[in-house]
Amino acid sequence: MQTRNKLFDDIGQLMTNAMGVAQGARDEAETAMKGMMDRWLADRDFVTREEFDAVRGMAQKAREENEALKARIEALEAKG
């Protein structure tokens, strides 16, 4: 009976080791894929969401300032 338990222990250890190797390979593949995607995106000159939001905010502020200036000009022209 002791031989059977040793056999099961060895099989269990082998399976544990195999799962560790598989997990390591998965992590390595994910890292490689992420690196490839980062390089591909960098080559395309895409902007980040933060950059997009910042520029959109600046454009909105410029529109508001233009509208205010337009109203001022119209008011000055109406006086003159």
C-alpha positions in Angstrom: 0.0 0.0 0.0 2.9 2.3 0.7 4.1 1.9 -2.9 0.7 3.1 -4.2 0.8 6.3 -2.1 4.3 7.0 -3.3 3.1 6.6 -6.9 0.2 9.0 -6.3 2.6 11.4 -4.5 4.9 11.3 -7.5 2.1 11.8 -10.0 0.7 14.7 -7.9 4.1 16.3 -7.8 4.6 15.9 -11.5 1.2 17.5 -12.1 2.0 20.4 -9.8 5.3 21.0 -11.6 3.6 20.8 -15.0 1.1 23.4 -13.9 3.9 25.7 -12.7 5.6 25.4 -16.0 2.4 26.1 -17.9 1.7 29.1 -15.7 5.2 30.4 -16.4 4.8 29.9 -20.1 1.4 31.7 -20.0 2.9 34.7 -18.1 5.8 34.9 -20.6 3.5 34.8 -23.6 1.3 37.6 -22.1 4.3 39.7 -21.4 5.6 39.2 -25.0 2.1 40.0 -26.5 1.8 43.1 -24.3 5.2 44.3 -25.5 4.3 43.7 -29.1 1.0 45.6 -28.7 2.6 48.5 -27.0 5.2 48.8 -29.8 2.5 48.5 -32.4 0.4 51.2 -30.8 3.4 53.5 -30.3 4.2 53.2 -34.0 0.7 54.4 -34.9 0.9 57.6 -32.9 -2.3 57.0 -31.1 -3.2 59.3 -28.2 -4.1 58.2 -24.7 -7.5 58.9 -23.3 -6.0 61.4 -20.9 -4.4 63.3 -23.8 -7.6 63.3 -25.7 -9.6 64.6 -22.8 -7.1 67.4 -22.2 -7.3 68.6 -25.8 -11.1 68.3 -25.8 -11.2 70.4 -22.7 -8.9 73.0 -24.3 -11.1 73.1 -27.4 -14.2 73.6 -25.3 -12.7 76.4 -23.4 -11.5 78.1 -26.7 -15.1 77.8 -28.1 -16.5 79.4 -25.0 -14.0 82.2 -25.1 -14.7 82.8 -28.9 -18.5 83.0 -28.1 -17.8 85.5 -25.4 -15.6 87.6 -27.6 -18.2 87.4 -30.4 -20.9 88.7 -28.1 -18.6 91.5 -27.0 -17.8 92.5 -30.5 -21.5 92.5 -31.4 -22.3 94.7 -28.4 -19.6 97.1 -29.3 -20.8 97.3 -33.0 -24.3 97.9 -31.8 -23.2 100.9 -29.8 -21.2 102.4 -32.7 
